[in-house]
């Protein structure tokens, strides 16, 4: 079992940056692929980036060139560095974990994930 806690959200002006963290507790963190998702009011939960067990990442088109994700297995933590933020990035950001045997697998589908954090609010003002 894995418990996840996001932090680092807040208010920022357009063009600014935020760094989100997702701290995991429980055994075998390295056996999970991680995902960052976001959800704005009235909208579906949206894939942002997948972080494979290997540390490789795959980004949604909306995040490419602006966001960078990484994992630190020694700290049981996954990060999301967000630069050049836009008002349309405003959402609750969630991290999620999915067990995989493969080191190179990930999912873009929220239902596939086994564990979720509580979310952290990111608000970008124009």
LINDA-V970166 format. One record per run of one state. SS is the DSSP state (~ for helix, > for strand, _ for the rest). FROM is the first residue (numbers start at 0). LEN is the number of residues. Records with the same first field share a line. If there is no record, write none. Layout:
# LINDA-V970166
SS: FROM-LEN + FROM-LEN
This chain:
# LINDA-V970166
_: 0-2 + 7-2 + 13-4 + 25-3 + 39-6 + 51-5 + 59-7 + 75-1 + 82-4 + 89-1 + 99-10 + 112-2 + 116-3 + 125-1
>: 2-5 + 9-4 + 17-8 + 31-8 + 45-6 + 56-3 + 66-6 + 76-6 + 90-9 + 114-2 + 119-6
~: 28-3 + 72-3 + 86-3 + 109-3
